[in-house]
């Protein structure tokens, strides 16, 4: 006879724990339990049978894995939270009794916890951390734009603004920006860092208000974790790039609203002295140090360019290894002295023609008009190698003035107004420069090339600004013409009788249906007899054979597969209807334009 199983001691009842039982087991408050779950990455689970997991009760509740709760019981942060609770009681008692010296001593020895060990636990490798900083960057940029009040301290907002500026400085320095999209919510950016795609959202520079229905305490807990995570990631990124972290801040420029320009990037100064043989650096022909990052960037820059006359064997560098920060040391083959002599230096690789997409704006110098957003376009232009200046009303730190002769483009976002009293010098300057609207910069980045300035000239109607993150096959593209459905002048003249001619077109289709049936029958003559019979039977019944074959295939699917297939078909029909509706709207707009032009 087997061992008897007691109710609630095995199975789902043992594997899951309710939230109230977890709080009771950890001996902490609900707020502290929520904070621990956010920091450790523990979230509620859904058991297969809620009644069994709740030991026969059907009351609504949240479930957690019992192993996760046991994991939280040994967390050092939990111990610090308990110490902080005792500290708060002692401090309140000392203040109530008027023991000011004891209160000051308690305040000086206030328990503080660190999250360094949690970051190392949740992200074992650096690539894991880079892959997961999308939400962290969005949160940092959001809090950097919030006003300081009783809920959010000014020091917290200042720290978020500093982290946001450090990230933008690194992206501009490495030219890692790839895509930009101006949406209603804000500006979406996408960069490539260590072969990982990082996407984040930056809100526009409007006055932000914290809604009353948002629990700021939960967001502050996430922000606490994200600040520690980004501190680790930025230190690694700056160190691999050979830069000092944190970058020095000029307080005078920061007070005069210099923004990102208040920070300065400095290279790490290596102390002179003999190095161990195990950490010898690889040098190029000029005596400069060659790191693995330099090799990776050089390989990426020439990957898009086909070079037929140069045959170079590059060593394989794994960017995802834990030793990515170690300098690359070339190990030539000892058996082939020619291969040893043919190993390229970084100078030889730089002599190969490279792709200039990351230096798109390097030949140009931009000037920002006062109504354009300086932080957005300063980041965009500098990320692609361009020079940019702005008026004093947009902040200090502009590298040149408005009358600089090297300015090639002016980013302006106001209607075109012709001045009657324009001087000869101003007229020549206007003819020499290109005045474009801000969307031109973003569309050039997404297209990977410098577009024509004429469609984006000042005062003109801009072309559609499409999201570079969506690449749906068959979706509506407003940049393309209507093709065969494009409106011609003859269609416009016959627009009054279009509705009358529709029945005639239907009659022509009815007359052409036997011919189509005959063609289908002729094509089916080469197939098997059963297939031909089924096809003829479907045509005789007035049913499309493809649809009938599709229905037969659906009969062989399982219930789950059939539902998934029907959802896919519903989505396709919905997108087709949406595309047809948008094309019809565009056709009406084209007709109206031609009618106005003709009149």
C-alpha positions in Angstrom: 0.0 0.0 0.0 1.4 3.4 -1.1 1.9 6.3 1.2 -1.2 8.3 1.8 -1.1 11.9 0.4 -2.5 14.5 2.7 -4.6 17.3 1.2 -2.7 20.5 0.6 0.7 18.9 1.1 1.6 17.9 -2.5 0.9 19.0 -6.1 -0.3 22.5 -7.0 -1.1 23.3 -3.4 2.5 22.9 -2.5 4.0 24.4 -5.6 2.1 27.7 -5.3 1.7 30.2 -2.5 -0.8 33.0 -2.3 0.3 36.6 -1.8 -1.1 36.9 1.7 0.7 33.7 2.7 4.0 34.9 1.1 3.8 38.2 3.0 3.1 36.3 6.2 6.0 34.0 5.6 8.5 36.8 4.8 7.3 38.9 7.8 7.2 42.1 5.8 4.7 44.6 4.7 2.8 44.5 1.4 4.8 47.5 0.0 8.1 45.8 0.9 7.0 42.6 -0.7 6.1 44.4 -3.9 9.4 46.2 -3.9 11.3 42.9 -3.4 9.4 41.2 -6.3 10.2 44.1 -8.6 13.9 44.1 -7.7 14.3 40.4 -8.0 12.1 40.0 -11.1 9.5 37.8 -9.5 6.0 38.0 -10.8 2.6 36.3 -10.2 2.0 32.9 -11.8 -1.2 31.4 -13.1 -1.7 27.7 -12.0 -3.6 25.3 -14.2 -6.2 24.7 -11.5 -6.7 27.7 -9.2 -9.0 25.7 -6.9 -6.4 23.0 -6.3 -3.6 25.6 -5.9 -5.7 27.5 -3.3 -6.4 24.3 -1.3 -10.0 24.0 -2.4 -10.9 27.7 -2.2 -12.2 29.6 -5.2 -11.6 33.1 -3.8 -9.7 35.4 -6.3 -6.1 35.8 -5.3 -2.5 36.0 -6.8 -0.2 33.0 -6.8 3.5 32.8 -6.6 5.9 29.9 -6.9 6.8 28.6 -3.5 10.5 28.3 -4.7 10.5 32.0 -5.5 9.2 32.9 -2.0 11.9 30.7 -0.4 14.4 32.5 -2.7 13.3 35.8 -1.4 13.6 34.7 2.3 17.4 34.7 1.9 17.7 38.1 0.1 20.0 40.6 1.8 17.7 43.5 0.8 15.0 41.9 2.9 17.3 42.1 5.9 18.0 45.8 5.2 14.3 46.5 5.0 13.7 45.0 8.4 16.6 47.0 9.8 15.1 50.2 8.3 11.7 49.4 9.9 13.4 49.1 13.3 15.4 52.3 12.6 12.2 54.2 11.8 10.7 53.2 15.1 13.8 54.2 17.1 14.0 57.5 15.3 10.4 58.3 16.0 10.8 57.4 19.7 14.0 59.6 20.0 12.3 62.6 18.3 9.2 62.2 20.5 11.3 62.2 23.7 13.4 65.2 22.5 16.7 63.1 22.4 18.3 65.1 19.6 21.7 63.6 20.0 20.4 60.1 19.8 18.3 61.0 16.8 21.3 62.5 15.0 23.3 59.4 15.8 20.6 57.2 14.4 20.3 59.4 11.2 24.1 59.1 10.6 23.9 55.3 10.9 20.8 54.9 8.8 20.7 51.4 7.1 21.2 51.6 3.3 21.0 48.7 0.9 22.7 48.2 -2.5 21.5 46.5 -5.6 24.8 45.5 -7.1 24.4 41.8 -6.3 20.9 41.8 -7.8 22.2 43.2 -11.1 24.9 40.5 -11.3 22.3 37.8 -10.5 19.8 39.0 -13.1 22.3 39.7 -15.8 25.2 37.2 -15.7 26.8 38.6 -18.9 27.1 42.1 -20.3 25.2 41.3 -23.4 22.2 40.2 -21.3 22.3 43.7 -19.7 22.5 45.5 -23.0 19.6 43.5 -24.4 17.4 44.5 -21.5 18.0 48.3 -21.2 15.2 49.4 -23.5 12.7 49.8 -20.6 15.4 51.3 -18.4 16.2 54.0 -21.0 12.5 54.9 -21.5 12.0 55.3 -17.7 15.2 57.4 -17.4 14.2 59.8 -20.2 10.6 60.0 -18.8 11.7 61.0 -15.3 14.3 63.4 -16.7 11.4 65.4 -18.2 9.2 65.4 -15.1 8.9 68.4 -12.7 10.1 68.0 -9.2 7.5 67.9 -6.5 6.7 66.1 -3.2 6.5 62.8 -5.1 9.7 63.0 -7.1 12.8 64.7 -5.6 15.0 67.1 -7.5 18.1 65.0 -7.0 16.4 62.0 -8.6 15.4 64.0 -11.7 18.9 65.5 -11.9 20.4 62.0 -11.8 18.1 60.8 -14.5 19.0 63.8 -16.7 22.7 63.0 -16.2 22.2 59.3 -17.2 20.2 60.3 -20.3 23.0 62.7 -21.3 25.6 60.1 -20.8 23.7 57.6 -23.1 23.3 60.2 -25.8 27.0 61.1 -25.6 28.0 57.5 -26.1 25.6 57.1 -29.1 27.0 60.3 -30.7 30.6 59.2 -30.1 30.1 55.7 -31.6 27.6 56.7 -34.3 25.4 53.8 -33.3 22.0 55.4 -34.1 20.1 53.6 -36.8 16.4 54.6 -36.9 14.3 57.5 -35.8 10.5 58.0 -35.8 8.6 61.1 -34.8 5.3 59.8 -33.2 2.5 61.4 -31.2 3.9 59.9 -27.9 7.4 61.2 -28.5 10.5 60.4 -30.5 11.5 56.7 -31.0 15.2 56.0 -31.4 16.9 52.7 -32.3 20.6 52.1 -31.9 22.9 49.1 -32.4 25.2 48.5 -29.4 27.4 45.4 -29.2 25.3 43.9 -32.1 22.2 44.3 -30.0 19.2 46.5 -31.1 18.2 49.0 -28.4 15.0 51.0 -28.9 13.8 53.8 -26.5 11.3 56.5 -26.4 12.0 60.2 -25.5 9.0 62.5 -24.7 8.7 65.9 -26.3 9.7 69.0 -24.3 6.3 69.8 -22.9 5.4 70.5 -19.4 4.7 67.1 -17.9 2.3 66.4 -15.0 2.2 63.2 -12.9 -1.4 61.8 -13.1 -3.1 61.2 -9.8 -4.1 57.6 -10.7 -0.5 56.5 -11.2 1.2 54.8 -8.3 4.6 56.6 -8.3 6.0 54.4 -5.6 6.0 51.4 -8.0 7.6 53.4 -10.8 10.3 54.7 -8.3 11.1 51.1 -7.4 11.6 50.3 -11.1 13.7 53.5 -11.5 15.9 52.5 -8.5 16.7 49.2 -10.3 17.2 50.8 -13.7 19.6 53.5 -12.4 21.9 50.8 -10.9 21.7 48.8 -14.1 22.5 51.7 -16.4 25.4 52.7 -14.1 27.0 49.3 -14.7 26.3 49.3 -18.4 27.5 52.8 -19.1 30.7 52.2 -17.1 31.4 49.2 -19.3 30.5 51.0 -22.6 32.7 54.0 -21.7 35.6 51.8 -20.6 35.5 49.8 -23.8 35.5 53.0 -25.8 38.6 54.2 -23.9 36.6 57.1 -22.3 36.5 58.4 -18.7 33.3 57.5 -16.8 31.5 59.5 -15.6 32.2 62.2 -18.2 33.2 65.5 -16.6 30.4 68.1 -16.2 30.9 71.9 -16.7 28.6 73.4 -14.1 28.7 76.9 -15.8 27.5 75.4 -19.1 24.9 73.3 -17.3 23.5 76.3 -15.6 23.2 78.2 -18.9 21.1 75.3 -20.4 23.9 73.8 -22.5 22.3 70.4 -22.3 24.5 67.6 -23.6 27.2 70.1 -24.5 27.9 70.6 -20.8 29.5 67.2 -20.7 32.9 66.6 -22.2 34.3 63.2 -23.3 37.9 62.5 -22.2 40.1 59.6 -23.2 41.6 57.4 -20.5 45.2 58.3 -19.9 47.3 55.2 -19.6 50.2 55.4 -17.3 53.6 54.7 -18.7 55.5 51.6 -17.6 56.2 48.0 -18.6 53.2 45.8 -18.9 53.0 42.1 -18.1 53.4 39.8 -21.0 50.0 38.3 -20.4 48.4 41.7 -20.9 50.5 42.9 -23.9 48.6 45.3 -26.2 48.4 44.9 -30.0 49.7 48.0 -31.7 49.2 49.1 -35.3 51.8 50.5 -37.6 51.6 54.0 -35.9 52.1 52.5 -32.5 48.5 53.0 -31.4 46.7 50.4 -29.3 44.4 48.1 -31.3 41.5 46.9 -29.2 38.8 44.3 -30.0 36.2 47.1 -30.3 38.4 48.9 -32.9 38.5 45.7 -34.9 34.8 45.1 -34.6 33.9 48.6 -35.7 36.3 48.4 -38.7 34.8 45.1 -39.7 31.3 46.6 -39.5 32.2 49.6 -41.5 33.5 47.6 -44.4 30.9 44.9 -44.3 28.5 46.8 -46.5 31.1 47.6 -49.1 32.2 44.9 -51.6 35.9 45.0 -52.1 37.2 42.8 -54.9 40.8 43.8 -55.1 41.6 43.3 -51.4 41.5 39.8 -49.8 42.0 40.0 -46.0 41.5 37.2 -43.5 40.2 38.8 -40.3 40.4 37.0 -37.0 37.1 35.9 -35.5 36.2 38.1 -32.5 33.2 37.0 -30.4 31.5 40.1 -29.1 29.3 38.1 -26.8 32.0 36.6 -24.8 32.6 37.6 -21.2 36.1 38.8 -22.2 34.9 41.4 -24.7 36.6 44.1 -22.8 40.0 42.5 -23.1 42.2 43.8 -25.9 42.4 41.6 -29.0 45.8 40.0 -29.6 46.4 38.6 -33.1 47.9 35.1 -33.1 49.3 34.4 -36.6 49.8 30.9 -37.8 53.4 29.7 -37.2 53.3 27.2 -40.0 52.7 29.8 -42.7 55.1 32.8 -42.6 53.3 34.4 -45.6 50.1 34.5 -43.5 52.0 36.1 -40.7 53.3 38.8 -43.0 49.9 39.4 -44.5 48.1 40.0 -41.2 46.5 43.5 -41.6 46.9 46.3 -39.2 44.1 48.7 -38.3 45.7 51.3 -40.6 45.5 48.9 -43.5 41.8 48.2 -42.7 41.1 51.9 -42.6 42.5 52.4 -46.0 39.8 50.1 -47.5 36.7 52.0 -48.8 34.1 52.2 -46.0 30.4 52.7 -45.8 29.5 56.3 -45.0 26.0 55.7 -43.8 27.0 56.4 -40.2 28.7 59.7 -41.3 25.8 60.8 -43.4 25.9 64.5 -42.4 29.7 64.8 -42.0 30.0 67.1 -45.1 27.3 69.5 -43.9 26.9 72.2 -41.3 23.4 72.8 -39.8 21.8 75.8 -38.1 18.8 75.4 -36.0 16.0 77.9 -36.1 14.7 79.0 -32.7 11.3 77.2 -33.1 12.9 73.7 -33.6 13.8 71.4 -30.8 17.5 71.7 -30.1 18.0 68.5 -28.0 16.4 66.2 -30.7 18.2 67.5 -33.7 21.5 68.1 -32.0 21.5 64.5 -31.1 20.5 63.4 -34.6 23.0 65.5 -36.5 25.9 64.8 -34.2 25.2 61.1 -34.2 25.8 61.1 -38.0 28.9 63.2 -38.0 27.4 66.6 -38.8 28.1 70.0 -37.2 25.2 72.0 -35.7 24.7 75.4 -34.2 21.8 77.2 -32.6 20.8 80.7 -31.4 21.4 81.9 -27.8 17.7 81.6 -27.1 18.0 77.8 -27.4 20.8 77.6 -24.9 24.5 78.3 -24.7 27.4 76.3 -26.1 26.8 76.8 -29.9 30.1 76.2 -31.7 29.4 78.9 -34.3 27.1 81.8 -35.0 24.3 82.3 -37.6 26.5 84.3 -40.0 29.0 81.5 -40.3 30.0 80.9 -43.9 30.2 77.1 -43.5 26.5 76.6 -42.8 24.9 74.5 -45.6 21.5 73.7 -44.2 19.0 75.6 -42.0 16.4 73.5 -40.1 13.4 75.7 -40.0 9.7 75.0 -39.0 7.8 78.1 -39.8 5.9 79.4 -42.9 7.8 81.1 -45.7 7.7 84.9 -45.4 9.3 87.0 -48.1 11.0 90.1 -46.7 10.8 93.3 -48.6 13.7 95.0 -47.0 16.1 92.1 -47.3 19.7 93.1 -47.8 22.0 91.8 -50.5 24.1 89.9 -48.0 21.0 88.1 -46.6 19.8 87.3 -50.1 23.1 85.7 -51.0 23.1 83.8 -47.8 19.6 82.5 -48.4 20.5 81.4 -51.9 23.7 79.6 -50.7 21.9 77.7 -47.9 19.2 75.0 -48.1 16.2 75.7 -45.9 14.6 72.4 -44.9 11.9 71.3 -42.5 12.9 69.0 -39.6 11.4 65.9 -41.1 14.1 65.9 -43.8 16.8 65.0 -41.2 14.8 62.1 -39.9 13.8 60.8 -43.3 17.5 60.9 -44.4 18.5 58.8 -41.5 15.8 56.2 -42.1 16.6 56.1 -45.8 20.4 55.8 -45.2 21.1 58.5 -47.7 20.8 62.2 -48.2 17.4 62.9 -49.8 16.5 65.8 -52.1 15.8 69.0 -50.2 13.1 70.2 -52.6 10.1 68.2 -51.2 11.1 69.3 -47.7 11.6 73.0 -48.4 10.3 75.7 -46.2 6.5 76.2 -46.5 5.9 73.0 -48.6 3.5 70.2 -47.8 5.7 67.4 -46.4 5.6 63.8 -47.7 4.2 61.1 -45.4 6.4 60.2 -42.4 6.4 56.5 -42.1 7.6 54.3 -39.2 10.9 52.6 -40.1 10.1 49.9 -37.5 7.1 48.4 -39.4 7.8 46.3 -42.5 4.5 44.6 -43.3 4.1 42.9 -46.6 1.1 44.2 -48.5 0.5 47.1 -46.2 -0.5 50.5 -47.5 2.4 52.7 -48.6 1.4 56.3 -49.2 4.7 57.1 -50.9 3.9 54.8 -53.8 1.5 55.8 -56.6 -1.8 54.2 -57.3 -0.3 52.2 -60.2 -3.0 50.7 -62.4 -5.6 52.3 -60.2 -4.1 55.7 -60.6 -6.5 58.4 -61.6 -6.2 59.7 -65.2 -7.7 62.8 -66.8 -10.1 60.6 -68.8 -11.4 59.0 -65.5 -12.0 62.5 -64.2 -14.1 63.5 -67.2 -16.1 60.3 -66.8 -16.4 60.5 -63.0 -20.1 61.6 -63.3 -21.0 58.3 -65.1 -18.9 56.0 -63.0 -21.8 54.9 -60.8 -24.0 54.2 -63.8 -21.3 52.1 -65.6 -20.8 49.7 -62.6 -23.7 47.4 -63.6 -22.3 47.2 -67.1 -18.9 46.2 -65.7 -20.6 43.5 -63.6 -22.3 42.2 -66.7 -19.0 42.0 -68.6 -17.5 40.0 -65.7 -20.5 37.7 -65.8 -19.9 37.2 -69.6 -16.2 36.6 -69.1 -16.8 34.0 -66.4 -17.2 31.0 -68.8 -14.0 31.9 -70.6 -12.2 31.9 -67.2 -13.7 28.6 -66.4 -12.5 27.2 -69.7 -9.0 28.4 -69.1 -9.0 26.8 -65.6 -10.3 23.6 -67.1 -7.5 23.6 -69.7 -4.9 24.1 -67.1 -6.3 21.3 -65.0 -6.2 18.8 -67.9 -2.6 18.0 -67.0 -3.4 17.1 -63.4 -4.8 14.0 -62.0 -8.3 12.9 -62.9 -9.6 13.3 -59.4 -8.3 16.8 -59.1 -9.8 17.7 -62.5 -13.1 16.3 -61.5 -13.2 18.2 -58.2 -12.2 21.4 -60.0 -14.9 21.1 -62.6 -17.4 20.3 -60.0 -16.5 23.4 -58.0 -16.7 25.6 -61.1 -20.0 24.2 -62.0 -21.3 25.0 -58.5 -19.9 28.6 -58.8 -17.4 28.1 -56.0 -13.7 29.0 -56.3 -11.6 25.8 -56.3 -8.8 27.4 -54.2 -11.3 28.2 -51.5 -12.8 24.7 -51.5 -9.3 23.2 -51.3 -8.6 25.5 -48.4 -11.8 24.4 -46.7 -10.7 20.7 -47.1 -7.3 21.6 -45.6 -9.1 23.2 -42.6 -10.9 19.9 -42.0 -7.6 18.2 -41.4 -6.5 20.8 -38.8 -6.9 20.5 -35.1 -9.2 22.8 -33.3 -6.3 25.0 -32.1 -4.7 25.2 -35.5 -8.1 26.0 -37.1 -8.7 28.9 -34.7 -5.1 30.2 -35.3 -5.6 30.0 -39.1 -8.9 31.8 -38.9 -7.3 34.6 -36.9 -4.6 34.9 -39.5 -7.1 35.1 -42.3 -9.2 37.7 -40.3 -6.1 39.9 -39.9 -5.2 39.6 -43.6 -8.8 40.6 -44.6 -8.7 43.5 -42.1 -5.4 44.8 -43.5 -6.7 44.4 -47.1 -9.8 46.3 -46.3 -7.8 49.0 -44.6 -5.5 49.3 -47.5 -8.4 49.5 -50.0 -10.0 52.2 -47.9 -6.8 54.3 -47.8 -6.3 53.9 -51.5 -9.8 55.0 -52.2 -9.2 58.1 -50.0 -6.0 58.8 -51.9 -7.9 58.4 -55.2 -10.5 61.0 -54.2 -7.7 63.4 -53.1 -5.9 63.0 -56.5 -9.2 63.6 -58.3 -9.8 66.8 -56.3 -6.3 68.0 -57.0 -6.6 67.5 -60.7 -10.0 69.1 -60.8 -8.6 72.2 -59.0 -5.6 72.3 -61.3 -7.8 72.1 -64.4 -10.2 74.8 -63.2 
